[in-house]
């Protein structure tokens, strides 16, 4: 039986003023895939990622995630869907400085109604997998850049999302920590079956992906 895509996008177009940023994108992404989107700045990579990840809406076209047409959801239903089915990792970790690594990780779980004890029980295997068990009670200022980004990954994974979207996740790291982070993406794919869609300028990360899609002027080359 043929596998259904976890993400299915059809004829995605987006325009800002007179600038046509996306010019009719079609894309299928499957469970346990790492898909990297590369291309020059201004090619439309981040715009596409934000639309696929429910942070923006296309002018035309439809995006399905786990068979749900997210393009048709109301704002409230979209926010709920995003919290429960989608994870995000950005170039800058965006951790809250006053919260510990554990508290930062648990925030999406708390928002979805999961209690403190259960959320922490869900977080601990992620900390173990990401090499963070001795950093649970540290605040961001006490963590290295690589550790901060791994906490951001744990936060993205806490609600067992269908897809994690990452925008230049290693762009703020030195080469050593970038490689460590890239290896964790592979491990999370292999051990958790996690799907990742990653925008990157990093050729090493792109080379590790199951698919590398290059964007040029709002279309896949």
C-alpha positions, 0 to 999 in steps of 0.5 A: 500500500502506497504511503500517504504524504504527511505534508502535501502542498499544491500550487502554493503561491504568495505575493507581497505587493508586486513581488511574487515570492512563491510561484506555484509550489507542489511538494509531498513529504513523507513520514521519517524523511529529512527534507532540506530546502536550499537556495539563495537568499530571497528565493522564497525558502523561509516563506514556504517554510512558514506556510507549510508550518502554519505560520503564514497562509498562501494567497492560493493553493492548499497545504495538508498536514496529516490529511488536515487542510490547514489552509482552511482552518480558522485562526483558533483552530489553526493555533490549536493544530499548530501546538499539537501537530507541528514543531519549530526550530529557528536559527536563534533558539528563542528560549525564555531566559528566566526559565530552565531547560526543562521549563522551556521544553515543557511550555508547548505541553502546558499550553496543550493542557498537559500537567507539569508532572506528565510534561516532565515525564515526556521531556526526560527521554528527549533530554536523554536522546539529545545529551542534555540530562545534566542540563535539565535545571540550567537556564539558557545563559548557563548553556552553550549555543549548541545546548540551547539549540538542542533544548529548542529541539526538545521543545519542538518535539514535546508534543510528538509533532507530525513534522518539525520545521527548522529555519537555519537551525545550525546557522548560529553555531560553529562548525563543530556544534553544527555537525553535532546538531546535524547528527541529532537530526539523523538520530531523531529520524532513525530512533523516533521516526521524526519528519523534518523540513529544514531550510538551510544554507549549510551544505553539510546538512543538505548533504545528509538529508533524504532529499535536497530541494533547491529553490530559485525565484520562488520555484523548485529548480 
